[in-house]
Amino acid sequence: LEQMSACLSIVTTGGKASEELQSYLEKQGIKVKVPKVGDCVSFPLTIKRQSSTLHWYRMPSSSRAYPMKLEKKAAYYRRLWDK
């Protein structure tokens, strides 16, 4: 994130990626709950003395171990891109 200071949104797909991001944020002193699939959480972030609001979206897993109909996945992503 320090190298991408203009980044305003992050999308994770699935539980493991979400856990990894939450762990990274906690190491930075940012406490935030993992959003539910299809939801977004927003929180303040300061990088190099610049404050902004970061939006974290969680999408369905891309793993074949957690199959979901394509139409249902598409509905989640449609909501993401319509924001």
TIVO-2410 file (N, C-alpha, C; in nm, 3 decimals):
# residues 83
REC num residu      c1      c2      c3 atome chaine
REC   1      L   0.082  -0.120   0.000     N      A
REC   1      L   0.000   0.000   0.000    CA      A
REC   1      L   0.086   0.126   0.000     C      A
REC   2      E   0.201   0.120   0.062     N      A
REC   2      E   0.289   0.237   0.060    CA      A
REC   2      E   0.336   0.269  -0.081     C      A
REC   3      Q   0.353   0.167  -0.163     N      A
REC   3      Q   0.397   0.189  -0.301    CA      A
REC   3      Q   0.282   0.226  -0.392     C      A
REC   4      M   0.159   0.210  -0.346     N      A
REC   4      M   0.041   0.243  -0.425    CA      A
REC   4      M  -0.046   0.340  -0.347     C      A
REC   5      S   0.006   0.455  -0.314     N      A
REC   5      S  -0.062   0.548  -0.226    CA      A
REC   5      S  -0.193   0.601  -0.284     C      A
REC   6      A  -0.216   0.587  -0.414     N      A
REC   6      A  -0.341   0.631  -0.475    CA      A
REC   6      A  -0.449   0.523  -0.469     C      A
REC   7      C  -0.416   0.406  -0.414     N      A
REC   7      C  -0.512   0.296  -0.405    CA      A
REC   7      C  -0.622   0.332  -0.305     C      A
REC   8      L  -0.746   0.322  -0.349     N      A
REC   8      L  -0.859   0.355  -0.263    CA      A
REC   8      L  -0.948   0.234  -0.233     C      A
REC   9      S  -0.928   0.126  -0.307     N      A
REC   9      S  -1.011   0.007  -0.288    CA      A
REC   9      S  -0.926  -0.119  -0.304     C      A
REC  10      I  -0.965  -0.221  -0.225     N      A
REC  10      I  -0.901  -0.352  -0.233    CA      A
REC  10      I  -1.014  -0.455  -0.241     C      A
REC  11      V  -0.994  -0.556  -0.325     N      A
REC  11      V  -1.091  -0.666  -0.338    CA      A
REC  11      V  -1.019  -0.795  -0.303     C      A
REC  12      T  -1.079  -0.873  -0.215     N      A
REC  12      T  -1.027  -1.006  -0.187    CA      A
REC  12      T  -1.131  -1.107  -0.232     C      A
REC  13      T  -1.081  -1.221  -0.276     N      A
REC  13      T  -1.171  -1.329  -0.318    CA      A
REC  13      T  -1.145  -1.450  -0.229     C      A
REC  14      G  -1.241  -1.477  -0.144     N      A
REC  14      G  -1.230  -1.594  -0.058    CA      A
REC  14      G  -1.175  -1.564   0.080     C      A
REC  15      G  -1.183  -1.667   0.163     N      A
REC  15      G  -1.146  -1.654   0.304    CA      A
REC  15      G  -0.998  -1.634   0.329     C      A
REC  16      K  -0.913  -1.711   0.264     N      A
REC  16      K  -0.768  -1.703   0.291    CA      A
REC  16      K  -0.713  -1.566   0.255     C      A
REC  17      A  -0.749  -1.515   0.138     N      A
REC  17      A  -0.702  -1.382   0.098    CA      A
REC  17      A  -0.752  -1.276   0.196     C      A
REC  18      S  -0.874  -1.291   0.241     N      A
REC  18      S  -0.931  -1.195   0.336    CA      A
REC  18      S  -0.859  -1.201   0.470     C      A
REC  19      E  -0.829  -1.322   0.516     N      A
REC  19      E  -0.755  -1.337   0.642    CA      A
REC  19      E  -0.615  -1.276   0.631     C      A
REC  20      E  -0.550  -1.295   0.518     N      A
REC  20      E  -0.416  -1.240   0.497    CA      A
REC  20      E  -0.419  -1.087   0.499     C      A
REC  21      L  -0.518  -1.028   0.434     N      A
REC  21      L  -0.528  -0.882   0.434    CA      A
REC  21      L  -0.557  -0.831   0.574     C      A
REC  22      Q  -0.647  -0.897   0.645     N      A
REC  22      Q  -0.678  -0.856   0.781    CA      A
REC  22      Q  -0.554  -0.863   0.869     C      A
REC  23      S  -0.475  -0.969   0.854     N      A
REC  23      S  -0.351  -0.984   0.930    CA      A
REC  23      S  -0.254  -0.870   0.899     C      A
REC  24      Y  -0.239  -0.839   0.771     N      A
REC  24      Y  -0.151  -0.728   0.731    CA      A
REC  24      Y  -0.197  -0.597   0.794     C      A
REC  25      L  -0.327  -0.570   0.786     N      A
REC  25      L  -0.380  -0.445   0.841    CA      A
REC  25      L  -0.359  -0.438   0.992     C      A
REC  26      E  -0.380  -0.550   1.061     N      A
REC  26      E  -0.358  -0.552   1.206    CA      A
REC  26      E  -0.213  -0.521   1.241     C      A
REC  27      K  -0.118  -0.570   1.161     N      A
REC  27      K   0.023  -0.540   1.183    CA      A
REC  27      K   0.052  -0.391   1.164     C      A
REC  28      Q  -0.034  -0.324   1.086     N      A
REC  28      Q  -0.020  -0.180   1.065    CA      A
REC  28      Q  -0.096  -0.101   1.171     C      A
REC  29      G  -0.158  -0.171   1.265     N      A
REC  29      G  -0.233  -0.106   1.372    CA      A
REC  29      G  -0.376  -0.073   1.334     C      A
REC  30      I  -0.426  -0.134   1.229     N      A
REC  30      I  -0.562  -0.108   1.181    CA      A
REC  30      I  -0.649  -0.228   1.216     C      A
REC  31      K  -0.749  -0.204   1.299     N      A
REC  31      K  -0.842  -0.312   1.336    CA      A
REC  31      K  -0.967  -0.298   1.251     C      A
REC  32      V  -0.994  -0.400   1.174     N      A
REC  32      V  -1.113  -0.400   1.089    CA      A
REC  32      V  -1.161  -0.543   1.074     C      A
REC  33      K  -1.292  -0.562   1.075     N      A
REC  33      K  -1.350  -0.695   1.059    CA      A
REC  33      K  -1.351  -0.732   0.912     C      A
REC  34      V  -1.335  -0.861   0.886     N      A
REC  34      V  -1.342  -0.911   0.749    CA      A
REC  34      V  -1.487  -0.893   0.701     C      A
REC  35      P  -1.506  -0.830   0.586     N      A
REC  35      P  -1.644  -0.813   0.537    CA      A
REC  35      P  -1.704  -0.948   0.495     C      A
REC  36      K  -1.835  -0.955   0.501     N      A
REC  36      K  -1.905  -1.073   0.452    CA      A
REC  36      K  -1.896  -1.074   0.300     C      A
REC  37      V  -1.913  -1.191   0.240     N      A
REC  37      V  -1.909  -1.202   0.095    CA      A
REC  37      V  -2.011  -1.106   0.034     C      A
REC  38      G  -1.964  -1.024  -0.059     N      A
REC  38      G  -2.049  -0.927  -0.126    CA      A
REC  38      G  -2.056  -0.793  -0.056     C      A
REC  39      D  -1.997  -0.783   0.062     N      A
REC  39      D  -2.002  -0.657   0.138    CA      A
REC  39      D  -1.871  -0.580   0.129     C      A
REC  40      C  -1.875  -0.461   0.185     N      A
REC  40      C  -1.759  -0.372   0.187    CA      A
REC  40      C  -1.745  -0.312   0.326     C      A
REC  41      V  -1.623  -0.297   0.371     N      A
REC  41      V  -1.595  -0.219   0.492    CA      A
REC  41      V  -1.500  -0.106   0.452     C      A
REC  42      S  -1.517   0.007   0.514     N      A
REC  42      S  -1.432   0.122   0.487    CA      A
REC  42      S  -1.365   0.164   0.616     C      A
REC  43      F  -1.242   0.214   0.604     N      A
REC  43      F  -1.168   0.256   0.723    CA      A
REC  43      F  -1.065   0.360   0.683     C      A
REC  44      P  -1.029   0.445   0.779     N      A
REC  44      P  -0.927   0.548   0.750    CA      A
REC  44      P  -0.789   0.486   0.737     C      A
REC  45      L  -0.710   0.543   0.648     N      A
REC  45      L  -0.574   0.494   0.625    CA      A
REC  45      L  -0.484   0.613   0.601     C      A
REC  46      T  -0.370   0.615   0.667     N      A
REC  46      T  -0.271   0.720   0.646    CA      A
REC  46      T  -0.142   0.657   0.596     C      A
REC  47      I  -0.098   0.702   0.480     N      A
REC  47      I   0.026   0.656   0.420    CA      A
REC  47      I   0.106   0.779   0.381     C      A
REC  48      K   0.228   0.783   0.429     N      A
REC  48      K   0.318   0.895   0.399    CA      A
REC  48      K   0.249   1.029   0.425     C      A
REC  49      R   0.186   1.038   0.540     N      A
REC  49      R   0.118   1.159   0.587    CA      A
REC  49      R  -0.004   1.199   0.505     C      A
REC  50      Q  -0.048   1.112   0.417     N      A
REC  50      Q  -0.169   1.139   0.340    CA      A
REC  50      Q  -0.280   1.049   0.394     C      A
REC  51      S  -0.390   1.111   0.435     N      A
REC  51      S  -0.503   1.036   0.488    CA      A
REC  51      S  -0.608   1.017   0.380     C      A
REC  52      S  -0.667   0.900   0.381     N      A
REC  52      S  -0.775   0.870   0.288    CA      A
REC  52      S  -0.862   0.762   0.351     C      A
REC  53      T  -0.966   0.726   0.280     N      A
REC  53      T  -1.051   0.616   0.322    CA      A
REC  53      T  -1.030   0.501   0.226     C      A
REC  54      L  -0.999   0.385   0.281     N      A
REC  54      L  -0.978   0.266   0.199    CA      A
REC  54      L  -1.104   0.180   0.207     C      A
REC  55      H  -1.147   0.127   0.093     N      A
REC  55      H  -1.265   0.043   0.085    CA      A
REC  55      H  -1.220  -0.100   0.056     C      A
REC  56      W  -1.264  -0.193   0.139     N      A
REC  56      W  -1.228  -0.334   0.123    CA      A
REC  56      W  -1.353  -0.412   0.088     C      A
REC  57      Y  -1.353  -0.470  -0.031     N      A
REC  57      Y  -1.464  -0.550  -0.080    CA      A
REC  57      Y  -1.424  -0.698  -0.075     C      A
REC  58      R  -1.518  -0.780  -0.034     N      A
REC  58      R  -1.492  -0.924  -0.033    CA      A
REC  58      R  -1.586  -0.992  -0.131     C      A
REC  59      M  -1.530  -1.064  -0.222     N      A
REC  59      M  -1.605  -1.134  -0.326    CA      A
REC  59      M  -1.599  -1.284  -0.301     C      A
REC  60      P  -1.682  -1.360  -0.370     N      A
REC  60      P  -1.681  -1.506  -0.353    CA      A
REC  60      P  -1.546  -1.566  -0.389     C      A
REC  61      S  -1.518  -1.678  -0.330     N      A
REC  61      S  -1.394  -1.750  -0.358    CA      A
REC  61      S  -1.389  -1.793  -0.504     C      A
REC  62      S  -1.269  -1.790  -0.559     N      A
REC  62      S  -1.251  -1.839  -0.695    CA      A
REC  62      S  -1.212  -1.987  -0.696     C      A
REC  63      S  -1.201  -2.047  -0.579     N      A
REC  63      S  -1.161  -2.187  -0.567    CA      A
REC  63      S  -1.271  -2.282  -0.613     C      A
REC  64      R  -1.230  -2.387  -0.682     N      A
REC  64      R  -1.326  -2.490  -0.722    CA      A
REC  64      R  -1.376  -2.568  -0.601     C      A
REC  65      A  -1.308  -2.555  -0.488     N      A
REC  65      A  -1.351  -2.624  -0.367    CA      A
REC  65      A  -1.479  -2.561  -0.311     C      A
REC  66      Y  -1.510  -2.438  -0.351     N      A
REC  66      Y  -1.630  -2.368  -0.306    CA      A
REC  66      Y  -1.709  -2.323  -0.429     C      A
REC  67      P  -1.770  -2.420  -0.498     N      A
REC  67      P  -1.838  -2.386  -0.623    CA      A
REC  67      P  -1.960  -2.296  -0.598     C      A
REC  68      M  -1.980  -2.205  -0.691     N      A
REC  68      M  -2.096  -2.118  -0.689    CA      A
REC  68      M  -2.137  -2.096  -0.834     C      A
REC  69      K  -2.264  -2.094  -0.858     N      A
REC  69      K  -2.310  -2.075  -0.995    CA      A
REC  69      K  -2.256  -1.943  -1.049     C      A
REC  70      L  -2.218  -1.945  -1.176     N      A
REC  70      L  -2.162  -1.828  -1.241    CA      A
REC  70      L  -2.255  -1.708  -1.231     C      A
REC  71      E  -2.383  -1.730  -1.245     N      A
REC  71      E  -2.480  -1.619  -1.238    CA      A
REC  71      E  -2.478  -1.552  -1.100     C      A
REC  72      K  -2.463  -1.633  -0.997     N      A
REC  72      K  -2.458  -1.576  -0.861    CA      A
REC  72      K  -2.329  -1.496  -0.840     C      A
REC  73      K  -2.216  -1.552  -0.887     N      A
REC  73      K  -2.091  -1.477  -0.877    CA      A
REC  73      K  -2.100  -1.347  -0.956     C      A
REC  74      A  -2.157  -1.354  -1.075     N      A
REC  74      A  -2.171  -1.236  -1.159    CA      A
REC  74      A  -2.254  -1.129  -1.088     C      A
REC  75      A  -2.355  -1.168  -1.014     N      A
REC  75      A  -2.438  -1.072  -0.941    CA      A
REC  75      A  -2.355  -0.998  -0.835     C      A
REC  76      Y  -2.268  -1.069  -0.766     N      A
REC  76      Y  -2.180  -1.005  -0.667    CA      A
REC  76      Y  -2.089  -0.902  -0.736     C      A
REC  77      Y  -2.028  -0.943  -0.844     N      A
REC  77      Y  -1.936  -0.853  -0.913    CA      A
REC  77      Y  -2.008  -0.735  -0.978     C      A
REC  78      R  -2.131  -0.757  -1.024     N      A
REC  78      R  -2.209  -0.648  -1.081    CA      A
REC  78      R  -2.230  -0.539  -0.976     C      A
REC  79      R  -2.263  -0.580  -0.855     N      A
REC  79      R  -2.283  -0.482  -0.746    CA      A
REC  79      R  -2.151  -0.408  -0.717     C      A
REC  80      L  -2.040  -0.481  -0.723     N      A
REC  80      L  -1.910  -0.419  -0.698    CA      A
REC  80      L  -1.882  -0.310  -0.801     C      A
REC  81      W  -1.898  -0.342  -0.928     N      A
REC  81      W  -1.863  -0.248  -1.034    CA      A
REC  81      W  -1.965  -0.136  -1.050     C      A
REC  82      D  -2.087  -0.155  -0.998     N      A
REC  82      D  -2.188  -0.050  -1.007    CA      A
REC  82      D  -2.169   0.059  -0.902     C      A
REC  83      K  -2.077   0.037  -0.809     N      A
REC  83      K  -2.057   0.136  -0.700    CA      A
REC  83      K  -1.973   0.251  -0.746     C      A
***
